[in-house]
């Protein structure tokens, strides 16, 4: 044990002694009630578990979230999390034990106290502040310390997340009878990340152990792939860095998905409730799903999606005007717009409005060589036709700036998600008739995307 980790642990010993003086165990031990939220149970089940983290700062990134409001964060996490992790280390993570009761009162899930725990006092303190589980790191504890600390936690009906980061610690975790093992993909000695650690260590943990992959998880593709090795994930920094926390969670749990061709406020709400991030508004007069600005306003009133306006060879002034009056997040170009058009549009649009370009895929992949294009939509040609192209063309391609469109529905969305694009673009496959979305089909599609 050396470097970053050794420094943190040395400082933690000083912190513990100071806190014992300030808040002696005898002053609160009689008030401690056993936990009634069961951490181990919360992580069981067929679905992949998510421990979502409240984290203001870290040694590797500094301040991650300026606007750190634990109650608000927990109120969003409660819709998605199996358990909620709270950083309580003050010096390196700007955490606090005071955050624990705030989060506990804002969400019904078990609350994990994430800290460098080296003394039973910290576990009593964590439970007094309403934590239901604690992190014990084998990189900082010997076997005797671990046994003592986990016994204290279990005596308070708290769960333990046992963290390992190499093969030797993995063997110790098995010998110590750890129920939930977190594989930290970050090397706490030098802060580097390696997702292969989960792939290498998880298969050797044996049956009956719940495996959680920690650190460096920030995309839906990683989650889908690593869910073959891990029972769940602990995710913090990838979420905390985004202003729109709701969208950030959806991006990782479900992908960056869009429901296009919205014509009714109730359909926008159904798309949002199901788990979409983007809503598509079509301003192409020939489309059966075309809307006017007034209709678009009505759709937008239905739900706080990020709205994308779809245009085809439109006048740039018209595109900019609609983007402005409707506060669009992006404009999607579906015609034969060339680089000169895109350049002129980029010059005219506000910086915070992205430009997306739809590309037709037939028997070969088109080049993605536009400047000033933030995302591409790969479709089979005419949008909303319900036809798909040959997805095998996408194998081995970097697809983190691509949404996949064309004939997507509940029966093929998992196969589509496994292709590896940033997200999926749904339209006719979630409709009862052109322009009328079916709330049950939408719910079914997103439940299917989350069933891993």
Number of C-alpha atoms within 10 A of each C-alpha: 11 11 11 15 18 15 12 16 17 10 13 20 14 10 14 16 14 12 14 15 9 10 12 14 17 9 10 12 14 9 9 15 12 17 22 11 20 17 25 17 11 16 23 14 9 9 13 21 24 22 27 27 26 29 27 24 24 17 13 14 9 12 17 20 17 11 9 15 14 21 19 14 21 25 14 15 25 17 13 16 23 23 27 33 29 28 25 23 22 14 15 17 20 16 21 15 23 13 20 29 18 17 28 22 13 18 21 17 24 29 32 30 32 24 24 21 23 20 17 17 18 21 25 19 21 27 27 22 18 27 30 31 30 28 21 25 24 20 17 16 16 12 13 9 16 21 14 12 23 23 15 16 23 14 12 19 19 27 26 26 25 25 25 24 21 18 14 11 18 23 14 15 24 15 10 15 12 20 16 21 28 29 29 23 23 17 16 18 14 12 14 11 15 14 18 11 19 22 19 13 20 24 13 12 17 10 8 9 16 21 29 27 29 24 20 19 22 18 20 23 23 14 22 22 14 20 20 14 18 24 24 24 23 23 24 25 22 18 25 25 17 14 12 10 17 17 21 20 28 20 22 21 22 27 29 24 22 26 29 28 30 28 26 20 18 20 24 30 21 21 31 22 16 18 29 28 25 23 30 27 29 25 21 19 12 9 15 14 19 18 21 15 13 10 16 23 18 16 23 25 15 17 19 13 23 18 27 26 26 24 22 18 14 16 11 16 12 11 22 19 12 17 20 14 10 17 17 21 18 22 24 24 24 22 17 12 15 11 14 11 15 20 14 11 19 19 11 13 20 12 9 10 18 18 22 24 25 26 21 20 18 15 10 11 15 11 7 13 8 14 11 16 19 15 20 21 25 27 25 23 18 15 21 23 15 17 16 17 19 12 14 8 14 15 10 9 11 11 17 15 15 23 24 28 27 24 22 24 23 18 12 13 19 18 13 18 19 12 20 25 23 23 27 25 25 29 28 24 27 26 20 12 11 18 23 18 26 19 20 12 19 27 19 17 23 22 15 17 20 17 12 17
